[in-house]
Amino acid sequence: MTGMVLFFAAAGALIASSIAMLFTRQFVRSVVLLAFSLILFGGLFALLDATFLALLQLLVYAGATTMVLVFVVMLSRPKVAAFSTLLQPQTGLAAFVVVAVAYPLVSTLLTLAGTLSSTSQPVATTRDLAYALLGPYAVPFELASVVLLAALVGAVYLAREAE
């Protein structure tokens, strides 16, 4: 029972910090709130007994990617536009498209959740996941590291261009 309370408390904090990240006007605060959201996401994985995914979330996203974002924000000093100028005329259409896509997606997920069997499946271990990452999924795993490297190079480029 306490696991459920922890899960819903972390999920509520995750939603609140994500919304706060969207509406904050300072980039550094936005990145800090993003890091907090990513840490909470890792906590949700840990509460669901997905230890490897929780550690991966904390190390790769909350650690490395957030660090790159901090360097980009602090070294490039971007200008902040007023929030009202960021709203475009097609905001209403965008909201309609979000609802039009989200409604069938959520209804399908709820339908699929009702068809899940209650019998337990064999649990994969970290060793099985390591074999998958270094076997058939080695190329996508390496591509993810290339994307992180490209983000780091982009941060350095933006920092040098701002000087």
C-alpha positions, 0 to 999 in steps of 0.5 A, spaced: 500 500 500 505 504 501 508 503 494 502 505 491 502 512 495 509 513 493 508 511 486 502 516 486 506 522 490 512 521 485 507 521 479 504 527 482 510 531 483 513 529 476 506 532 473 507 538 477 514 539 475 513 538 468 508 543 468 512 548 472 518 547 467 513 549 461 511 555 464 517 558 467 521 564 464 528 563 466 532 557 462 536 555 468 530 554 472 527 550 466 533 546 466 533 544 473 526 543 473 527 538 467 532 535 471 528 534 477 522 531 472 527 526 470 530 524 477 522 523 478 521 519 472 527 514 474 524 514 481 518 511 478 522 506 474 525 504 481 518 503 484 516 499 478 522 494 479 525 496 473 532 497 476 536 498 470 531 503 467 532 507 473 539 507 473 539 508 466 534 514 466 538 517 472 545 516 469 544 518 461 538 523 462 538 526 468 546 526 468 549 527 462 543 530 457 541 535 463 549 537 464 549 539 456 543 543 457 546 547 463 552 548 459 548 550 453 543 555 457 549 558 461 554 559 455 549 561 450 545 566 454 539 566 450 534 571 450 527 570 453 521 573 449 514 574 452 510 569 453 504 572 449 509 573 443 510 565 443 503 563 442 502 563 435 495 564 431 495 556 430 494 554 437 487 552 437 488 548 431 494 545 435 490 543 441 485 540 437 490 536 434 493 534 440 486 532 443 484 528 436 491 524 437 490 523 444 483 520 445 484 514 440 491 513 443 488 513 451 482 509 449 486 504 445 491 503 451 485 502 456 482 497 452 489 493 451 490 494 459 483 490 460 486 485 456 492 483 460 492 477 463 493 476 470 498 471 470 505 473 471 510 472 466 518 470 466 522 476 469 528 478 465 534 479 468 539 485 467 544 480 464 538 478 459 538 486 458 545 486 457 545 481 452 540 484 448 543 491 448 550 488 446 547 483 441 541 485 436 540 492 439 548 494 439 547 499 433 541 503 436 545 503 443 551 506 440 547 511 436 544 514 442 551 515 444 552 519 438 546 523 439 549 525 446 556 526 443 552 531 437 549 534 443 555 536 446 559 538 440 553 543 439 553 546 446 560 547 445 559 550 438 553 555 441 558 557 446 563 559 442 559 562 437 556 567 443 563 570 444 
